[in-house]
Amino acid sequence: MRQYLTILFTAIAIMAASLSTSAQKIRFVDTANSWQTSGGFSSSCMWERTARIANDTVLSGTTYKRFKYSIIKFKVTTAGCNADDGKGYFVRQDGNGMVYYRAPAIDAYEHVLYNYNLVPGDTISYSYSMYPGGSVADSVVSLDSILIGTTYHRVWDFVSATGRGNRAYSVIEGVGCTNHPLYPAFAGSCYDFYENLKCFSQSGLVHDFLMRMNSCAVLGSNYYINCDYIPFPISVSNNITTQNVRVYPNPSVSLLNVDIDPSLISRASVAITDMSGHPVYTCAAGSLTQSPQINTAQWPNGIYMLRVDQGNGTISRETVVICR
């Protein structure tokens, strides 16, 4: 009897752990989600943009979440370069591992965006009313998992099976495609445009993880998604305030203030690197007694990356510009 009880309790524990792990997994349609991507068509047409899940919208009796873009950096020297096509996109996720999208400006139908039930050898098809030239089918060539936060999420690698052009991309459960969250449905070929996920966050908490850097139609090797890559020169015209941290003035000439919530000072750490990744300022946890005022007078003009570990599980990352 004791043996059977042990087996029963073990089974219950495994089921509880499974349910707990499932509950912690990221859902693509969570309003806390935020993506930042960089991409373009060429060196004369580049952008960096964010995307987030916004308010509920009812379409044909079905409730969707609006998928909303914001352009944060834009470089264009040729006509016809546009980082936002002005169309509205809406997404929903059911309880069976399916994510759907609607694009009313394109057609009146619901389409599959992601299917989390696929295994190697399966295919998924997309119809391209946005890109004349027909549909495409992509095949799953591998299935793996990565740790995001404290929970493992599945990762699928896809390559073109049929369609108007070659492409290769990866999809993370809950996060979406590592090119762009809507990429599988809206880029018929990797030659239509390029775009890569720069960072993914929930409620301002950045998730760092290793992921493939895929080159057009070829699955690539791992790279680190950590929000620290800036693809082209930018300017910053306003001070920065995030949760518990304020950075000013930005751009900076000779002094940079990093105001940290007083309750976090004793356990916070601050690090600033140049665009090559070389540290130009570090202050370890436990060494701060007040918010730092950093002398930048001898730093070359350019873009720097500020990282503040608040010591409470939250990491703030900001772009700082030195300009004289």
C-alpha positions in Angstrom: 0.0 0.0 0.0 2.8 2.4 0.9 4.5 1.7 -2.5 1.2 2.6 -4.3 0.8 5.8 -2.2 4.4 6.8 -3.0 3.8 6.3 -6.7 0.5 8.3 -6.5 2.1 11.2 -4.6 5.0 11.2 -7.1 2.6 11.4 -10.0 0.7 14.2 -8.4 3.9 16.1 -7.7 5.0 15.7 -11.4 1.6 16.9 -12.6 1.7 19.9 -10.2 5.2 20.8 -11.4 4.1 20.5 -15.0 1.1 22.8 -14.4 3.3 25.3 -12.6 5.8 25.3 -15.4 3.1 25.7 -18.0 1.6 28.6 -16.0 5.0 30.4 -16.1 5.4 30.1 -19.8 5.2 33.3 -21.9 2.0 33.8 -23.9 2.4 35.6 -27.1 -0.6 37.8 -26.5 0.3 39.0 -23.0 -0.1 42.7 -22.7 3.2 42.8 -20.7 5.2 41.7 -23.8 7.4 44.1 -25.7 9.7 43.4 -28.6 12.5 45.5 -30.1 13.8 44.8 -33.6 16.2 46.3 -36.1 16.0 45.8 -39.8 15.4 47.4 -43.2 15.8 46.9 -46.9 19.4 48.1 -47.5 22.0 50.3 -45.9 20.0 53.4 -47.1 16.7 52.2 -45.6 17.0 51.0 -42.0 14.9 51.2 -38.9 14.6 50.2 -35.3 11.1 49.7 -33.9 9.3 48.3 -30.9 6.1 46.3 -30.8 3.7 45.5 -28.0 0.3 43.9 -27.4 -2.3 46.5 -26.8 -6.0 46.7 -26.1 -8.8 44.2 -26.9 -10.6 44.6 -30.2 -13.6 42.6 -31.3 -13.6 41.6 -35.0 -16.5 39.6 -36.4 -17.5 38.6 -32.9 -14.0 37.4 -31.9 -11.8 39.2 -29.4 -8.3 39.9 -30.5 -5.4 41.9 -29.1 -4.0 44.8 -31.2 -0.4 44.4 -32.3 1.0 47.9 -32.2 4.2 49.2 -33.7 6.3 52.2 -32.6 9.2 53.5 -34.7 12.1 54.6 -32.5 14.9 55.1 -35.0 14.8 55.5 -38.7 17.4 56.2 -41.4 16.3 56.7 -45.0 18.2 58.1 -48.0 16.1 56.5 -50.7 12.5 57.0 -51.8 10.0 54.3 -50.9 11.6 53.4 -47.6 8.8 52.8 -45.0 9.1 51.1 -41.6 5.4 51.1 -40.9 2.9 50.1 -43.6 0.1 51.7 -41.6 -2.0 48.5 -41.6 -3.6 47.3 -38.4 -2.7 43.8 -37.1 -4.6 41.8 -34.4 -3.7 38.6 -32.7 -5.2 36.0 -30.4 -4.1 32.8 -28.8 -6.3 29.8 -27.9 -5.7 27.1 -25.3 -4.5 24.5 -27.9 -1.1 26.0 -28.8 -2.4 28.1 -31.7 -1.8 31.8 -32.4 -3.9 33.6 -35.0 -3.8 37.0 -36.7 -6.1 39.3 -38.6 -5.2 42.1 -40.9 -8.5 43.7 -41.9 -6.7 46.1 -44.3 -5.4 43.1 -46.3 -8.3 40.6 -46.1 -11.3 39.6 -44.1 -10.0 36.3 -42.8 -8.3 34.9 -39.8 -4.9 33.2 -40.4 -2.6 31.0 -38.4 0.5 32.8 -37.2 2.1 30.1 -34.9 1.4 26.5 -34.2 3.1 25.2 -31.1 2.1 21.6 -31.8 4.5 21.1 -34.7 7.3 18.5 -34.7 10.2 18.0 -37.1 8.9 17.1 -40.5 5.7 19.0 -40.2 4.9 22.1 -42.4 3.0 25.3 -41.9 1.5 27.3 -44.7 1.0 31.0 -45.1 -1.0 32.8 -47.7 0.4 36.1 -49.0 -2.3 38.5 -50.0 0.0 41.2 -48.9 2.8 40.0 -51.2 1.5 39.1 -54.7 3.0 35.8 -55.8 1.2 33.2 -53.8 1.6 31.3 -50.6 4.6 29.6 -49.0 5.0 26.5 -46.8 7.8 26.1 -44.2 9.1 22.9 -42.8 10.2 22.2 -39.2 13.8 21.0 -39.4 14.6 20.9 -35.6 12.9 21.3 -32.3 14.8 22.3 -29.1 14.2 24.3 -26.0 15.8 27.3 -24.2 15.6 28.6 -20.7 13.9 32.0 -20.4 13.6 33.2 -16.8 13.0 30.0 -14.9 11.0 28.1 -17.5 12.0 26.2 -20.6 10.3 27.3 -23.9 10.3 25.3 -27.1 12.2 26.5 -30.2 11.4 25.5 -33.7 13.8 26.0 -36.7 12.1 26.4 -40.1 13.2 26.4 -43.7 11.2 27.0 -46.9 9.5 23.9 -48.3 7.6 25.6 -51.2 6.8 29.2 -52.1 8.0 32.4 -53.8 11.4 32.6 -52.1 13.8 31.0 -49.7 13.9 31.8 -46.0 15.1 30.3 -42.8 13.9 31.4 -39.3 13.4 30.3 -35.7 10.4 30.6 -33.5 10.4 30.7 -29.7 7.3 29.5 -27.8 5.5 32.6 -26.6 8.1 35.1 -28.0 7.6 34.4 -31.6 10.0 34.6 -34.6 13.5 35.8 -33.9 13.3 38.0 -37.0 10.1 39.8 -36.1 7.0 38.6 -34.2 4.9 38.8 -37.4 7.7 37.8 -39.9 6.4 34.3 -40.9 3.1 35.7 -42.1 4.3 38.9 -43.7 7.7 38.3 -45.4 7.2 35.9 -48.4 11.0 35.7 -48.8 14.0 36.7 -46.8 14.8 39.1 -49.7 11.6 41.2 -49.1 13.3 42.8 -46.1 15.6 41.8 -43.2 14.9 42.2 -39.5 16.2 40.7 -36.3 15.0 40.5 -32.7 17.1 42.8 -30.6 15.4 42.2 -27.3 12.2 40.9 -25.6 10.9 42.1 -22.3 7.9 41.6 -20.0 6.7 44.6 -17.9 10.1 46.2 -18.4 12.1 43.0 -17.3 14.4 42.1 -20.1 14.9 38.4 -20.9 18.4 37.6 -22.2 18.9 34.3 -24.1 21.0 32.6 -26.8 19.3 32.3 -30.1 20.2 31.6 -33.7 21.3 34.4 -36.0 19.8 33.2 -39.2 21.2 34.6 -42.5 18.3 34.9 -45.0 17.8 31.3 -46.2 20.4 29.7 -44.0 20.1 28.7 -40.3 23.0 30.3 -38.5 24.8 29.9 -35.2 23.8 31.2 -31.8 24.0 34.8 -30.8 23.1 36.6 -27.6 19.8 38.6 -27.6 20.4 41.2 -24.9 19.2 44.6 -26.1 22.8 46.0 -26.5 23.1 46.1 -30.3 22.5 49.4 -32.1 22.6 48.9 -35.9 23.3 52.5 -37.0 24.0 56.0 -35.6 21.2 57.6 -33.6 20.6 60.7 -31.6 18.8 61.0 -28.3 17.0 64.2 -27.5 15.4 63.5 -24.1 16.3 62.4 -20.7 15.5 58.8 -19.8 13.4 57.6 -16.9 12.6 53.9 -16.2 11.4 52.1 -13.2 13.5 53.3 -10.2 16.2 54.8 -12.5 16.6 58.2 -14.1 19.4 59.1 -16.5 20.2 62.7 -17.4 21.2 64.8 -19.2 21.1 62.7 -22.4 22.9 63.6 -24.6 25.7 64.3 -22.1 28.6 66.7 -22.5 30.7 66.3 -19.3 28.5 64.9 -16.6 26.0 62.0 -16.5 23.6 61.6 -13.6 22.3 58.1 -12.9 19.6 58.6 -10.2 18.7 55.3 -8.5 15.9 54.8 -6.0 17.5 55.4 -2.6 16.1 52.1 -1.3 18.1 50.3 -3.9 21.4 52.1 -3.7 23.2 49.7 -1.4 22.7 46.7 -3.7 22.7 48.3 -7.1 25.5 48.1 -9.6 26.2 50.3 -12.6 28.2 49.5 -15.8 28.7 51.5 -19.0 30.4 50.1 -22.1 31.2 51.6 -25.5 29.8 50.1 -28.7 32.8 47.7 -28.9 31.8 46.2 -25.5 34.7 47.7 -23.6 33.9 49.0 -20.1 34.3 52.7 -19.6 32.7 52.9 -16.1 31.9 50.2 -13.5 30.6 50.4 -10.0 30.0 47.0 -8.2 27.1 46.2 -6.0 27.7 47.3 -2.4 30.1 50.1 -3.3 27.5 52.8 -4.0 26.4 55.2 -1.1 24.6 57.6 -3.4 23.4 57.9 -7.0 26.5 58.3 -9.2 27.4 61.4 -11.1 29.8 60.2 -13.8 32.5 62.4 -15.4 32.2 61.9 -19.1 34.4 64.8 -20.2 37.2 62.6 -21.5 35.0 60.1 -23.3 35.0 60.3 -27.1 31.7 61.4 -28.7 29.5 58.4 -29.5 27.0 55.9 -28.2 27.4 54.0 -25.0 25.3 51.3 -23.3 24.3 51.8 -19.6 23.3 48.8 -17.5 21.9 49.2 -14.0 21.3 46.0 -12.0 18.9 47.2 -9.3 19.6 44.2 -7.1 16.0 43.2 -7.0 15.8 41.1 -10.1 15.3 44.1 -12.4 18.0 45.2 -14.9 17.7 48.6 -16.7 19.4 49.1 -20.0 19.7 52.5 -21.7 21.4 54.1 -24.6 23.5 57.1 -23.7 24.9 59.6 -26.2 28.0 61.7 -25.6 28.0 64.7 -27.8 29.9 68.0 -27.6 
